[in-house]
Amino acid sequence: MRMTNVISGLSADEYARSLAATHRLQNGYADRLPDRTRAELDTIIDLLEALAISRQYFKPATVQQELARLSRYIVYVGVSAIVFGFLLILVYTTESRTMVGPQYLPVLVSFGIALMTAPITVLSSYMLRIATIAEYAVSVGPFLPAREIGPLIES
């Protein structure tokens, strides 16, 4: 399973709202709730906190995997573009003994231009992909230690 599949499942920010609502329920009605309901609310809070931790683990792991894949693709496409560009220069610098027929030169040059722009295309597409992962995996929960969250949730 790819990390992007995992992170896309964890990308919704509903868990923060659900966590705050569960805390409000637990704090607002603690004296009126039966023990079983309080235990269920504790379980829900534990699961939602585990989800927040999972998001913070999988996001950097996903970005690292994408950057590693990007590095490999840039090397593959970049080396191919350099070799093809060098061969294209050789085809045009030979005198009358061209290795390729004149009717194929426009196709060869068009392919060469496409191949030489491929590394920047791959880089751009992966940067957009990583930016999308970072955008959808933003944590919207409070940035406070657990002992300081209580007063915020009660209000």
Number of C-alpha atoms within 10 A of each C-alpha: 5 8 17 19 10 15 23 15 11 20 18 15 15 13 20 18 12 14 21 20 14 18 21 17 16 20 14 14 12 14 10 10 13 10 11 9 13 17 13 11 17 15 12 16 20 13 14 19 15 12 15 19 12 14 22 16 12 18 24 16 15 20 18 14 15 19 16 12 12 18 13 12 17 18 12 12 17 19 14 16 20 14 12 18 17 12 13 16 12 13 16 15 11 10 8 7 10 13 10 11 8 10 8 9 15 10 11 16 15 11 12 19 15 13 18 20 13 18 21 13 14 16 16 12 13 17 15 11 15 18 13 11 20 17 11 15 21 14 18 13 14 12 9 9 8 8 7 11 14 13 8 11 16 13 8
